[in-house]
Amino acid sequence: MKLPRISPQTLQVLGSFLERPTKWRYGYELSLETGLKSGTLYPILMRLTKYSMLETQWVTTQLGTPPRHTYRLTLKGLEFAKSKSAVVRTRRLRRNPTLTGELA
């Protein structure tokens, strides 16, 4: 199976997962971290799941609250994200020069 298209937004999502690679994450949480809107984020999550980069599960929360979909990197996804991590770090530093100690 070929690899998914790697857009700058996909790199952002992979970067968020790399910060805590074994943690299950909610889409809303990822949206807040990346600044991506749901119309951009959820197709990326679905594409990464299709290519076995993410695993998904439904989590039941409080009584009366609908179940929520969560995502986590698979081993394949972790290896892929790590291979792209240099690109992810470079893009983050360009977006936020204060991370390198430069004045904005």
C-alpha positions in Angstrom: 0.0 0.0 0.0 1.4 3.4 -0.9 1.8 6.2 1.7 -0.7 8.9 2.3 -0.2 12.4 0.8 1.9 14.4 3.2 0.7 18.0 3.4 1.9 20.6 5.8 -1.2 20.0 7.8 -0.6 16.3 8.0 2.9 17.0 9.3 1.3 19.2 12.0 -1.0 16.3 13.1 1.9 13.8 13.1 3.9 16.3 15.2 1.2 16.5 17.7 1.0 12.7 18.0 4.8 12.5 18.4 4.7 14.7 21.5 2.9 11.8 23.3 3.0 8.8 20.9 1.2 6.2 23.1 -1.6 8.5 24.3 -5.1 8.2 22.9 -6.2 11.6 21.5 -9.6 13.2 20.8 -10.0 15.0 17.5 -11.1 18.1 19.4 -7.9 18.0 21.4 -5.8 17.7 18.2 -7.8 20.6 16.7 -6.9 22.9 19.6 -3.2 21.9 19.5 -2.8 22.2 15.7 -5.2 25.0 15.0 -6.7 23.0 12.2 -10.5 23.1 11.7 -12.5 20.0 11.6 -13.0 20.1 7.8 -9.2 19.8 7.5 -8.3 17.6 10.5 -10.8 14.8 10.3 -10.0 13.9 6.6 -6.3 13.7 7.7 -7.2 11.4 10.6 -9.3 9.2 8.3 -6.5 9.1 5.7 -3.9 8.2 8.3 -6.2 5.5 9.7 -6.8 4.1 6.2 -3.0 3.7 5.8 -2.7 2.0 9.2 -0.8 5.0 10.7 -3.4 5.4 13.4 -5.6 3.1 15.3 -9.0 4.2 16.5 -11.5 3.4 19.3 -14.7 4.7 20.6 -14.7 5.8 24.2 -17.9 6.1 26.3 -17.7 9.0 28.7 -20.5 10.2 31.1 -24.0 8.8 31.0 -26.0 10.7 28.4 -22.9 11.9 26.5 -22.3 10.3 23.1 -19.2 8.1 22.7 -16.1 9.9 21.4 -13.7 8.7 18.8 -10.0 8.6 19.9 -6.9 8.1 17.9 -3.4 6.8 18.6 -0.3 6.2 16.5 0.4 2.6 15.4 3.9 1.2 15.4 3.9 1.9 11.6 2.6 5.4 12.2 5.2 6.1 14.9 8.1 5.0 12.6 6.7 7.1 9.8 6.2 10.1 12.0 9.7 9.8 13.4 11.1 9.6 9.8 9.2 12.9 9.1 10.1 14.5 12.5 12.9 16.6 11.1 10.5 18.2 8.6 7.9 18.7 11.4 10.5 20.4 13.7 11.7 22.7 10.9 8.2 23.8 10.1 7.3 24.4 13.7 10.4 26.5 14.2 9.6 28.6 11.1 6.1 29.2 12.4 7.3 30.1 15.9 10.7 31.7 16.0 10.6 32.1 19.8 11.2 28.4 20.0 14.8 28.9 18.7 15.4 31.8 21.0 15.0 34.4 18.3 13.0 37.5 18.9 9.7 37.6 16.9 
